[in-house]
Amino acid sequence: SDTVFGPSQPLGNGTVKTYVTLDGAGQPTQVGLRLSATAMDGLPQDTGPAQMVMLAFPDQAARTAFNHVMLNWNPQGHEPPELFGKPHFDFHFDMVDMATMQAINPDDPKYAAEAEHLPEAKYVPQGYVVPPGPPPAAQAVPGMGVHMVDSSDSTLVPGKYDFQKIVISGAWDGRYTFVEPMITREWLLTQPDFHESLKQPQAYQKTAYYPTTYDVHVDQQTKDYVIALTGLTMREAA
């Protein structure tokens, strides 16, 4: 296998970069991020603003579903604070281009209609729904879109949820647009060796390689923190 890296960018006292791993036939098997060990230090603290880093994938990832990663460091957590109030990273593996994401703007007259235009249920991971409460347009996040959670996750109880890691899905204007691992800094510092299956859609809007599993671990040689979408499998658009 061969691993190809995207351009490196500063994060904390270290760096972060994307990568794609290819098998012997040149087909992608995983995509992910590598955060250097020192990236956990020197991050903006609780009183600081959120930090965003946009990370392109190398050209060799073109056959995967993913265009880029938007990494957000949230020193104060984010809404809803009773669930996600801990300092954490959001890793948006975006399936549309940066310009499309940046155009998600409340000043756009079509903003509400595009937020309410959810993909057909078959195109999002099974069981993922918009959280109950306000309509999707009120829940939408500029530059990101509408976030969806796993309705079967019985731990998501406000005030009782012990947030360490979670996988969110995203949508905008009828499309399934991102896979988002959210991970606390505290949990990453435990140097986890974590692996789980990802819930799958019943159908796909674009022919590409999609992940079936998700890994978080520390590379014992480089000491990098690795956040990986793995088990990439070709899916045909339907």
Disulfide bonds with the S-S distance in Angstrom:
none
